[in-house]
Structures are given as structure tokens and as C-alpha cells.
Amino acid sequence: MIQAVRHTHRVATENRRARHDYFIDETFEVGMVLIGSEVKSLRAGKGSLGDAYAREKGGEIWLFNSYIPEYSAAGQFNHEPRRPRKLLLRRREIRRLIGAVKREGVTLVPLKIYFNVRGIAKVDLGLARGKRKYDKRETEKARDWVRQKARVMRETG
């Protein structure tokens, strides 16, 4: 009997504000170096990417200011909640991202942390350009218009 493969993943934490504050040009799925207690805490659905950002340090990409709370059952083997975490990318991708950040003035923003089908923690990293206030208003207007169109279509049948 052949079973269908599910390509779903379980989101541990998401940065919902990122899509409001930035234009996301491109996304990358990257691995992350974690300690055991951090994985347990993420599996429990705890963590925050609200103020997190990624940056180059020593020729590698690191995730800064992400909050993964301590896991209560870890005892003395717990982790520091806001420690920098190394992101795992291919050398070519690292060079490309560093070049884009230096040249084009874009930012690396973590969009979400999730567990893939194999149960490995991954980060969706976005190559982002900042939105101005009028860009945000324009996006909001477009979203409202789509909502109104859908409402009218539903009512008229």
C-alpha cells in the first residue's frame, strides 16, 4: 500500500510583523544550530522572533535577539534565552546574502521557525526592504479592496 507523503510543517514561532514592515523579496530555508533545551522549548510552541534579525559575523550568518525561553525540565543544562544562534547555509548562499546586504541595503529578517517533515528545526529567512508609511497604507488599502470585492461577490451570488 502506498502512503501519501505529507509536506506539512509545524510552525513553532512566527514573525507576523515582518510582512507588515518589510517587502520580502526572497526567502531562504536555513538550518539553525540549537541546544537540546532550545529544541524542547520550540516544540512546546514557545519563542519569539519579534525583535530578531540576521547579520554577518565572521563570514557566517547569525540570528540575533531571537527569544527562546528556558525549558523548565532542563535544570542546570538550560540555555541562555537571547543568545546568538548560527544559521546553516551553503557558502554560495552566504556570499550572495552578504553581498546583497552590503550593496542593496536590504535586511535579513527571520519570518518563522518551524519543524520540517523530518522534525528538524528550520528558519525561513527573508531578504527584505523596509516599507515606508505610505507603502503600508497602500498595502492596507489593497487588502481592504480585495475584502470588499469578495463580500460583494458573496452577497450577489
N, C-alpha and C positions, 0 to 999 in steps of 0.2 A: 504494500500500500504506500503510495506517495503522499507525503505531507506537504502542505503549502508552507513556504518559508515566510515568516513574518518579518518585515523590515521596519519594525517599530522600535522606538527607543523611549526610555523613561526619563523625563526631564527632572533633574534634581533641583536646579535653580535657574531662573531666567532674568535677564536684564530687560524689562519691558520698556524702560525709559529710553533705551538706546535708539530704538527706531523712531521715537519722537524727536530726539535731539540731534540725530545724525542721518545723512543719506548713506545707506550701506551700499558701496559699490561692488564689493565682492566678499564672499565668505569662505573660510577655510575650516576644515575639521581637523583639529590638532589634539594630540595626546597631552597628558599632564602628569608630572611626577608628583605622586601623593604618598603620604604615610598611611598606614593601615587605619588609624583612628579617624583620619580625614575621609577615607572611603566610607567607613561606617556612618559617619555623621551625614555625608551626602546621601547615602542610601536611605537614611531616615528622613530625607527631604529638607534638611536644614542647610542654610548657606545663603549668601547674598552676593550679588555682583553689582550692586547699586553704584558704588564709587570705584569700581575696578577698572583697570586699564592695562594694556600690554606695552612693553617697551624693550628695546635692545639693550643688553648689558653683557659686555664681554663676548660679542659675536654670537650671542644666543638671544632668544626671545623669552622674556619672563612675564608672568602675570603678577601685578602688584595690587595691593589693597583689596583683594577679594576676601570675604569673610566666611570662614568655615568654622562654626563653633566647636568647642571641645566636645569629645564624645564621653559621656559620663561614666561608662563602664570601662574606659581605658586606664583609669587610675594614674599611676606615675608615668605611663608611656604615652601620655597625651601630646598634642601638638600645639604650636602657637597659632591662634586663630587668624591673624593677618600676615603671616609670613609670605615672602615672595615665593612663587612656585614656577618651576621651569616648565616651559612648553616644548613639546617634541614635534619638530618639523624637519623636513628634508633640507639639506644645506642650500639647495637651489631656491626653495621657498623662503628661507631665512634671508638670503641675499636680496631676493625680489621685494620682500616686505620692508627691509631696512632701507633699500633704495627708494621705494615709494614714499616712505615716511619722511626721508630727508629731502627728496626732490619736490614732491607734490604737496607737502604739508597736510597729509592725511593722518588719521589716528587709528590705532589698533584697539578696537573695543570688543570685549567679550560679550557675546549675545546670550549664550546659555551654556550650562554644564549639564550633561546627560550621560546616561549609560547606554552604550550601543547594544546590539543583539548579543554579542559575546560577553556582555557585562563589564566592559572596560569603560572607565570614565573618559569622556571626550569634552572638548570645549569648541563651540562654534565661535570663531574669531572673525570679526568683521573689519574690512578695510573701509573706514568711514570718513566722510567730510562733514563738518559741522553745519547745522542748519541755522539760519538767521531767523529772527522773529517773524518776518513776513513769509518765509518759507513754511514755517509751522502753521501760520494762519491759512495759507494756500492749501496745505495738506488737509487741514481740518475742514475747509470749505468743500473740497473734492469728496471727502468721506461723507459729509452730510448730504451732498447732492446724490451720491450713489444710494444712500439710505432712503432718501425721499423718492427716488425713481422706483426702488424696489417696493416701497409702500404703495405708491400709486398703481403699479402693475398688479399687486396683490388685490387691491380693492376693486379694480376694474375687471379683473378676471382674465 
